[in-house]
Amino acid sequence: MADGFPPPPGPDEVPDPAGPVPAVRPFLVTSGRVAGAGAGEAAAERPMPVETQVIATAEGLDALGGLSFERHDIVAACARPQSLAEIAARLRLHLNVVRVLADDLRAAGQLAVYVPNAAATHDASVLRRVIDGLRAIPDSRGVLRDTD
């Protein structure tokens, strides 16, 4: 900490969600790219749904030391399967930033992406479980959201 900056997190560490929020604009993190505007026709039609499950691959975990900032945090957080919504909430990143970076990491072979069946996403019970899961994530003060 001699240079005034804290040491970088280790490969198994995920940033503390109660920590300071970065002041970097989302469009800088994604180089101006937006979700759903990637290569290929399917990507241009619709961005990955918020309930898309992602998990780090062996290649991604091996590459953790070489990944920068948000990409490192996403792969580290995905040592177990997580939805894009969970990652965005836990890392306090904009959902579209997570979508763009997750797509980049998928293309690099560092994340495996599992898009749910479109019919299941319209099932009210699935949507209720997603909402309940998001409410179970404490806010920046460590307080759970209202469950009503």
Contacts in CASP RR format, 6 or more apart in sequence:
PFRMAT RR
TARGET T0000
AUTHOR 0000-0000-0000
METHOD contacts of the structure
MODEL  1
MADGFPPPPGPDEVPDPAGPVPAVRPFLVTSGRVAGAGAGEAAAERPMPV
ETQVIATAEGLDALGGLSFERHDIVAACARPQSLAEIAARLRLHLNVVRV
LADDLRAAGQLAVYVPNAAATHDASVLRRVIDGLRAIPDSRGVLRDTD
1 7 0 8 1.000
9 15 0 8 1.000
9 72 0 8 1.000
9 73 0 8 1.000
9 76 0 8 1.000
11 61 0 8 1.000
11 64 0 8 1.000
11 65 0 8 1.000
11 76 0 8 1.000
12 76 0 8 1.000
12 79 0 8 1.000
13 76 0 8 1.000
14 73 0 8 1.000
14 76 0 8 1.000
14 77 0 8 1.000
14 90 0 8 1.000
14 91 0 8 1.000
15 73 0 8 1.000
15 91 0 8 1.000
15 92 0 8 1.000
17 89 0 8 1.000
17 90 0 8 1.000
17 91 0 8 1.000
17 92 0 8 1.000
17 137 0 8 1.000
17 138 0 8 1.000
17 140 0 8 1.000
18 140 0 8 1.000
18 141 0 8 1.000
18 142 0 8 1.000
19 140 0 8 1.000
21 92 0 8 1.000
22 92 0 8 1.000
26 93 0 8 1.000
26 94 0 8 1.000
26 96 0 8 1.000
26 97 0 8 1.000
29 69 0 8 1.000
29 70 0 8 1.000
29 93 0 8 1.000
29 97 0 8 1.000
29 101 0 8 1.000
30 96 0 8 1.000
30 97 0 8 1.000
30 100 0 8 1.000
30 101 0 8 1.000
33 100 0 8 1.000
34 47 0 8 1.000
34 96 0 8 1.000
34 100 0 8 1.000
35 47 0 8 1.000
35 48 0 8 1.000
35 95 0 8 1.000
35 96 0 8 1.000
35 99 0 8 1.000
35 100 0 8 1.000
35 103 0 8 1.000
36 43 0 8 1.000
36 44 0 8 1.000
36 45 0 8 1.000
36 46 0 8 1.000
36 47 0 8 1.000
36 48 0 8 1.000
36 99 0 8 1.000
36 103 0 8 1.000
37 43 0 8 1.000
37 44 0 8 1.000
38 44 0 8 1.000
38 103 0 8 1.000
43 103 0 8 1.000
47 96 0 8 1.000
47 99 0 8 1.000
48 84 0 8 1.000
48 99 0 8 1.000
48 102 0 8 1.000
48 103 0 8 1.000
48 113 0 8 1.000
48 115 0 8 1.000
49 84 0 8 1.000
49 115 0 8 1.000
49 116 0 8 1.000
49 121 0 8 1.000
50 83 0 8 1.000
50 84 0 8 1.000
50 85 0 8 1.000
50 95 0 8 1.000
50 130 0 8 1.000
51 83 0 8 1.000
51 84 0 8 1.000
51 85 0 8 1.000
51 116 0 8 1.000
51 121 0 8 1.000
51 126 0 8 1.000
51 130 0 8 1.000
52 83 0 8 1.000
52 84 0 8 1.000
52 102 0 8 1.000
52 113 0 8 1.000
52 114 0 8 1.000
52 115 0 8 1.000
52 116 0 8 1.000
53 81 0 8 1.000
53 82 0 8 1.000
53 83 0 8 1.000
53 113 0 8 1.000
53 114 0 8 1.000
53 116 0 8 1.000
54 74 0 8 1.000
54 78 0 8 1.000
54 81 0 8 1.000
54 82 0 8 1.000
54 83 0 8 1.000
54 84 0 8 1.000
54 87 0 8 1.000
54 102 0 8 1.000
54 105 0 8 1.000
54 106 0 8 1.000
54 111 0 8 1.000
54 112 0 8 1.000
54 113 0 8 1.000
54 114 0 8 1.000
55 78 0 8 1.000
55 79 0 8 1.000
55 80 0 8 1.000
55 81 0 8 1.000
55 82 0 8 1.000
55 111 0 8 1.000
55 112 0 8 1.000
55 114 0 8 1.000
56 75 0 8 1.000
56 76 0 8 1.000
56 78 0 8 1.000
56 79 0 8 1.000
56 110 0 8 1.000
56 111 0 8 1.000
56 112 0 8 1.000
57 109 0 8 1.000
57 110 0 8 1.000
57 111 0 8 1.000
57 112 0 8 1.000
59 109 0 8 1.000
59 110 0 8 1.000
60 67 0 8 1.000
60 75 0 8 1.000
60 105 0 8 1.000
60 108 0 8 1.000
60 109 0 8 1.000
60 110 0 8 1.000
60 111 0 8 1.000
61 75 0 8 1.000
61 79 0 8 1.000
63 75 0 8 1.000
63 110 0 8 1.000
64 72 0 8 1.000
64 75 0 8 1.000
64 76 0 8 1.000
65 72 0 8 1.000
66 72 0 8 1.000
67 75 0 8 1.000
67 110 0 8 1.000
70 91 0 8 1.000
70 93 0 8 1.000
70 97 0 8 1.000
70 101 0 8 1.000
71 101 0 8 1.000
71 104 0 8 1.000
71 105 0 8 1.000
71 110 0 8 1.000
73 91 0 8 1.000
73 93 0 8 1.000
74 87 0 8 1.000
74 91 0 8 1.000
74 98 0 8 1.000
74 101 0 8 1.000
74 102 0 8 1.000
74 105 0 8 1.000
74 111 0 8 1.000
75 105 0 8 1.000
75 110 0 8 1.000
75 111 0 8 1.000
77 87 0 8 1.000
77 90 0 8 1.000
77 91 0 8 1.000
78 87 0 8 1.000
78 111 0 8 1.000
81 114 0 8 1.000
82 90 0 8 1.000
83 130 0 8 1.000
84 95 0 8 1.000
84 98 0 8 1.000
84 99 0 8 1.000
84 102 0 8 1.000
85 95 0 8 1.000
85 130 0 8 1.000
85 134 0 8 1.000
86 133 0 8 1.000
86 134 0 8 1.000
86 137 0 8 1.000
87 93 0 8 1.000
87 98 0 8 1.000
87 102 0 8 1.000
88 94 0 8 1.000
88 95 0 8 1.000
88 97 0 8 1.000
88 98 0 8 1.000
89 134 0 8 1.000
89 137 0 8 1.000
90 137 0 8 1.000
91 98 0 8 1.000
92 140 0 8 1.000
102 111 0 8 1.000
102 113 0 8 1.000
103 113 0 8 1.000
105 111 0 8 1.000
106 112 0 8 1.000
106 113 0 8 1.000
116 126 0 8 1.000
120 126 0 8 1.000
121 127 0 8 1.000
132 147 0 8 1.000
134 145 0 8 1.000
135 144 0 8 1.000
135 145 0 8 1.000
135 146 0 8 1.000
135 147 0 8 1.000
136 144 0 8 1.000
137 145 0 8 1.000
138 144 0 8 1.000
138 145 0 8 1.000
139 145 0 8 1.000
END
